[in-house]
């Protein structure tokens, strides 16, 4: 067992306990692990796959989204675009019980588990769709790939929605985006809805599609903001004041 694996397991035991760690990392078992965690109101279902474990570690072990500045916003409206199996949505639902969380996920397998994890939380609203710059449909470029590593492009397989479709008006207190390269097409259009966002949490994917970071930060250049890097995530806090 590598030092990195040992360190990961030790961190997991400290965060979720021996029993839950054992259930999550049973290498000879597949299927779902049902985790009962002291900091969540309801059980969480996690597939015993590399991707689910990675996302779980990001959200609950490393706590990339546990940021005091977000609590200070007292959020009422949250959009989780690229919600995967719902781990971040569940994290937000427990942290911000008064917020409505719109969880957008195009991958059918991910969406099935997202819906299951969201079911006990009436404030999580799942959307089986891809976030894009216009309504219509998109096609998954590699739908059989690792469940957090697929990408999509123009086509006819999955419904596509815009931020304005999900939240037509008013402030979006937190917009979390992990959309596997779609951010380039979205931000290249300098979307007007950006003026309604108070905090942006985004992962860019230049390794899949060069130019993603450039498109995002060109669009953000219209506004005054503070940027903090948290793990794989860029946190952008801004009041949408045009320069």
C-alpha angles and dihedrals in degrees: 000000000000123000088244091056092047091050091049092051093047090051090048093051090051092050105038105011135246097287096051092043090052092050093048097046102043096134096193094054130074130188127059130337114209108214122195106197126186093225095052125072094217138028117278122220116216128177115231092241133120092247098049090047091050093050091044090053091048094052104033108019101036091025093211091173097046094101122153092216090064092054089052089061091062088214123217100173123042129174118200105193112187091022094174107190094345101263095133092042090053090047090053092044090058094043097043107030092170094056128095109227119203107201116197121191128158102187109095096215093047091046092053091056092040089056091049093049091045096048097091091049113074090189093064113087111191121208120193095212144095121254109238141154094262141021119266131071139307134197124233107242094208108008094168093056126104104308096248097039104062121113133200141213138180111309143100111278111087131032114253124211134182128225088253090057091055098040108018097184144356130050124323102211096191127015113186114190128187100151103150099244100328087107090081094060092042098049096039086072092058091231116224091217088071088080088066096053120100099183129017123198109188141169114201122210110206088149088068100033121013114227098039096118092043092054093047097049094041088059092044089052089081089068141054112246147152118234128207125178113219114181106299092344132092112211113204116188116188144148094221093246109160116232 
